[in-house]
Amino acid sequence: MLKQTIKVHTALLTLLVLSSLPAWPQMVLRGEVRVDLEPVYIQYIEEPYPLDTKTAQKRALEEAALYFGAMIYGWAYDYEIGEKARAIPEQFELTSQGTIPFGDEKLFATDACLEGSYLFVWMDYRPDPSQERRIEQWKSGTIKKVQAIGNGPLAGPGAAGWLDGKKQALEDAARAAVRSLLRGTERNRPKHSTGFVALAAFPRYWMDAGRWQCGATFYIEVIDITPFPAY
Protein backbone atom coordinates (compact mmCIF):
# COMPACT_ATOMS: atom_id res chain seq x y z
CA MET A 1 0.00 0.00 0.00
CA LEU A 2 2.89 2.41 0.82
CA LYS A 3 4.42 1.79 -2.61
CA GLN A 4 1.08 2.55 -4.24
CA THR A 5 0.51 5.78 -2.31
CA ILE A 6 4.04 6.99 -3.13
CA LYS A 7 3.28 6.34 -6.81
CA VAL A 8 0.05 8.32 -6.43
CA HIS A 9 1.94 11.18 -4.79
CA THR A 10 4.60 11.33 -7.51
CA ALA A 11 2.10 11.06 -10.34
CA LEU A 12 -0.12 13.75 -8.87
CA LEU A 13 2.77 16.17 -8.63
CA THR A 14 3.53 15.54 -12.29
CA LEU A 15 -0.08 15.85 -13.44
CA LEU A 16 -1.28 18.68 -11.21
CA VAL A 17 1.57 21.19 -10.96
CA LEU A 18 1.68 23.41 -14.02
CA SER A 19 4.96 24.90 -15.17
CA SER A 20 3.65 28.15 -16.70
CA LEU A 21 2.00 31.15 -15.07
CA PRO A 22 -0.25 33.83 -16.59
CA ALA A 23 1.62 36.73 -18.20
CA TRP A 24 -0.38 39.51 -16.51
CA PRO A 25 0.25 40.52 -12.86
CA GLN A 26 -2.73 39.83 -10.63
CA MET A 27 -3.90 38.61 -7.25
CA VAL A 28 -3.59 34.95 -6.36
CA LEU A 29 -6.13 33.00 -4.30
CA ARG A 30 -4.62 30.06 -2.46
CA GLY A 31 -5.92 27.15 -0.42
CA GLU A 32 -5.17 23.57 0.57
CA VAL A 33 -7.37 20.54 -0.04
CA ARG A 34 -7.03 17.14 1.59
CA VAL A 35 -7.74 14.07 -0.51
CA ASP A 36 -8.44 10.87 1.42
CA LEU A 37 -6.85 8.06 -0.60
CA GLU A 38 -8.56 5.44 1.58
CA PRO A 39 -12.07 6.80 2.28
CA VAL A 40 -13.84 5.40 5.33
CA TYR A 41 -17.26 5.67 3.67
CA ILE A 42 -16.84 2.50 1.58
CA GLN A 43 -20.37 1.22 2.15
CA TYR A 44 -21.23 2.25 -1.40
CA ILE A 45 -20.33 -0.36 -4.00
CA GLU A 46 -19.51 2.27 -6.62
CA GLU A 47 -17.01 4.07 -4.37
CA PRO A 48 -13.41 3.47 -5.61
CA TYR A 49 -11.11 2.13 -2.89
CA PRO A 50 -8.30 2.96 -2.58
CA LEU A 51 -8.30 5.96 -4.90
CA ASP A 52 -6.26 5.67 -8.08
CA THR A 53 -4.15 8.53 -9.39
CA LYS A 54 -6.71 9.82 -11.88
CA THR A 55 -9.54 9.84 -9.32
CA ALA A 56 -7.44 11.58 -6.66
CA GLN A 57 -6.32 14.20 -9.16
CA LYS A 58 -9.88 14.90 -10.29
CA ARG A 59 -11.17 15.16 -6.71
CA ALA A 60 -8.48 17.64 -5.71
CA LEU A 61 -9.35 19.89 -8.65
CA GLU A 62 -13.13 19.57 -8.15
CA GLU A 63 -12.97 20.41 -4.46
CA ALA A 64 -10.69 23.42 -5.03
CA ALA A 65 -12.99 24.66 -7.81
CA LEU A 66 -15.96 24.55 -5.39
CA TYR A 67 -14.17 26.71 -2.83
CA PHE A 68 -12.66 29.20 -5.29
CA GLY A 69 -16.08 29.62 -6.92
CA ALA A 70 -17.62 30.30 -3.50
CA MET A 71 -14.88 32.84 -2.73
CA ILE A 72 -15.28 34.74 -6.01
CA TYR A 73 -19.01 34.51 -6.77
CA GLY A 74 -20.63 33.39 -3.53
CA TRP A 75 -24.35 32.73 -3.15
CA ALA A 76 -27.59 34.64 -2.78
CA TYR A 77 -29.36 33.47 0.38
CA ASP A 78 -33.02 33.32 1.31
CA TYR A 79 -33.53 32.59 5.00
CA GLU A 80 -36.80 31.85 6.77
CA ILE A 81 -35.47 31.97 10.32
CA GLY A 82 -38.30 29.91 11.79
CA GLU A 83 -40.08 29.96 15.14
CA LYS A 84 -41.14 26.82 17.00
CA ALA A 85 -43.74 28.66 19.06
CA ARG A 86 -45.48 29.82 15.88
CA ALA A 87 -44.92 26.50 14.05
CA ILE A 88 -42.75 28.22 11.41
CA PRO A 89 -40.02 25.86 10.15
CA GLU A 90 -36.47 27.08 9.52
CA GLN A 91 -35.60 27.15 5.80
CA PHE A 92 -32.30 28.28 4.30
CA GLU A 93 -31.69 28.34 0.55
CA LEU A 94 -28.49 29.22 -1.29
CA THR A 95 -28.37 30.08 -4.99
CA SER A 96 -24.91 30.04 -6.54
CA GLN A 97 -23.92 33.25 -8.31
CA GLY A 98 -21.24 31.54 -10.40
CA THR A 99 -18.89 28.55 -10.50
CA ILE A 100 -15.37 27.63 -11.59
CA PRO A 101 -15.67 25.10 -14.44
CA PHE A 102 -13.63 21.91 -14.33
CA GLY A 103 -10.52 22.39 -16.46
CA ASP A 104 -10.29 26.16 -15.87
CA GLU A 105 -6.68 27.02 -16.81
CA LYS A 106 -6.48 29.62 -14.02
CA LEU A 107 -6.74 26.83 -11.43
CA PHE A 108 -3.67 24.72 -10.76
CA ALA A 109 -1.72 22.94 -8.02
CA THR A 110 1.57 24.27 -6.70
CA ASP A 111 2.60 21.63 -4.15
CA ALA A 112 1.53 18.28 -2.71
CA CYS A 113 2.44 16.34 0.42
CA LEU A 114 1.56 12.78 1.42
CA GLU A 115 0.80 12.11 5.10
CA GLY A 116 -0.41 8.60 5.80
CA SER A 117 -3.45 7.97 3.60
CA TYR A 118 -4.05 11.69 3.01
CA LEU A 119 -2.74 13.75 0.13
CA PHE A 120 -2.55 17.47 0.89
CA VAL A 121 -2.53 19.63 -2.24
CA TRP A 122 -1.98 23.39 -2.33
CA MET A 123 -4.08 25.04 -5.02
CA ASP A 124 -3.76 28.46 -6.67
CA TYR A 125 -6.35 30.38 -8.64
CA ARG A 126 -5.43 33.53 -10.58
CA PRO A 127 -8.68 35.46 -11.15
CA ASP A 128 -9.14 37.65 -14.20
CA PRO A 129 -9.88 41.39 -13.76
CA SER A 130 -13.66 40.94 -13.57
CA GLN A 131 -13.27 38.24 -10.93
CA GLU A 132 -10.84 40.43 -8.99
CA ARG A 133 -13.47 43.15 -8.82
CA ARG A 134 -16.00 40.70 -7.40
CA ILE A 135 -13.51 39.62 -4.73
CA GLU A 136 -12.82 43.23 -3.73
CA GLN A 137 -16.55 43.89 -3.43
CA TRP A 138 -16.83 41.20 -0.77
CA LYS A 139 -14.44 43.17 1.42
CA SER A 140 -16.11 46.57 1.13
CA GLY A 141 -19.06 48.54 2.45
CA THR A 142 -21.29 47.02 5.12
CA ILE A 143 -20.28 43.42 4.43
CA LYS A 144 -19.48 41.52 7.63
CA LYS A 145 -17.00 38.71 8.22
CA VAL A 146 -18.40 35.83 10.29
CA GLN A 147 -17.10 32.41 11.37
CA ALA A 148 -19.36 29.39 11.86
CA ILE A 149 -19.49 25.58 11.93
CA GLY A 150 -21.84 23.35 9.94
CA ASN A 151 -22.26 19.63 9.39
CA GLY A 152 -23.21 17.21 6.62
CA PRO A 153 -23.21 13.48 5.76
CA LEU A 154 -19.91 11.77 4.95
CA ALA A 155 -20.85 11.02 1.35
CA GLY A 156 -23.67 10.62 -1.09
CA PRO A 157 -24.59 7.31 -2.76
CA GLY A 158 -21.84 6.28 -5.16
CA ALA A 159 -18.64 7.92 -6.36
CA ALA A 160 -20.51 10.74 -8.12
CA GLY A 161 -21.69 12.08 -4.74
CA TRP A 162 -18.36 12.01 -2.93
CA LEU A 163 -18.29 15.82 -2.49
CA ASP A 164 -21.97 16.21 -1.57
CA GLY A 165 -21.43 15.78 2.16
CA LYS A 166 -18.68 18.40 2.30
CA LYS A 167 -20.78 20.77 0.22
CA GLN A 168 -23.78 20.32 2.52
CA ALA A 169 -21.58 20.92 5.57
CA LEU A 170 -20.22 24.11 3.98
CA GLU A 171 -23.73 25.36 3.18
CA ASP A 172 -24.87 24.53 6.70
CA ALA A 173 -21.93 26.57 8.03
CA ALA A 174 -23.12 29.46 5.83
CA ARG A 175 -26.59 29.15 7.38
CA ALA A 176 -25.09 29.20 10.87
CA ALA A 177 -23.00 32.27 9.97
CA VAL A 178 -26.03 34.21 8.69
CA ARG A 179 -28.03 33.19 11.77
CA SER A 180 -25.19 34.29 14.06
CA LEU A 181 -24.90 37.66 12.32
CA LEU A 182 -28.65 38.34 12.56
CA ARG A 183 -28.67 37.41 16.24
CA GLY A 184 -25.84 39.84 16.89
CA THR A 185 -27.28 42.80 14.99
CA GLU A 186 -31.06 42.51 15.49
CA ARG A 187 -32.64 43.27 18.87
CA ASN A 188 -35.74 41.24 18.02
CA ARG A 189 -35.70 37.91 16.23
CA PRO A 190 -36.50 38.54 12.52
CA LYS A 191 -38.79 36.30 10.52
CA HIS A 192 -37.06 36.42 7.15
CA SER A 193 -33.87 37.74 5.56
CA THR A 194 -32.25 37.85 2.14
CA GLY A 195 -28.74 38.77 1.07
CA PHE A 196 -25.45 37.45 -0.19
CA VAL A 197 -22.72 35.29 1.33
CA ALA A 198 -19.25 34.29 0.10
CA LEU A 199 -16.49 32.08 1.41
CA ALA A 200 -13.55 34.10 2.77
CA ALA A 201 -10.98 31.25 2.72
CA PHE A 202 -10.82 27.49 2.26
CA PRO A 203 -12.83 25.72 5.00
CA ARG A 204 -11.56 23.16 7.52
CA TYR A 205 -13.14 19.70 7.76
CA TRP A 206 -13.11 16.99 10.39
CA MET A 207 -15.31 14.01 11.24
CA ASP A 208 -17.49 13.73 14.31
CA ALA A 209 -20.26 11.25 15.11
CA GLY A 210 -20.21 9.88 11.57
CA ARG A 211 -20.68 13.28 9.89
CA TRP A 212 -18.55 15.96 8.30
CA GLN A 213 -17.97 19.03 10.44
CA CYS A 214 -17.00 22.19 8.57
CA GLY A 215 -15.45 25.31 10.05
CA ALA A 216 -15.48 28.29 7.70
CA THR A 217 -15.33 32.08 7.53
CA PHE A 218 -17.78 33.98 5.34
CA TYR A 219 -18.42 37.46 4.00
CA ILE A 220 -22.11 38.31 4.49
CA GLU A 221 -24.13 41.17 3.03
CA VAL A 222 -27.64 41.47 4.45
CA ILE A 223 -29.99 43.05 1.92
CA ASP A 224 -33.39 42.75 3.59
CA ILE A 225 -34.77 41.84 7.01
CA THR A 226 -38.45 41.23 7.70
CA PRO A 227 -39.48 41.40 11.36
CA PHE A 228 -42.28 39.31 12.85
CA PRO A 229 -44.61 42.32 13.44
CA ALA A 230 -44.88 42.68 9.65
CA TYR A 231 -46.83 39.40 9.68
Helices and strands as residue ranges (DSSP letters): H 2-16, E 29-36, H 53-72, E 75-80, G 84-86, E 91-96, E 107-115, E 118-125, H 129-137, E 144-153, G 159-161, H 164-185, E 190-199, E 204-208, E 211-227, G 228-230
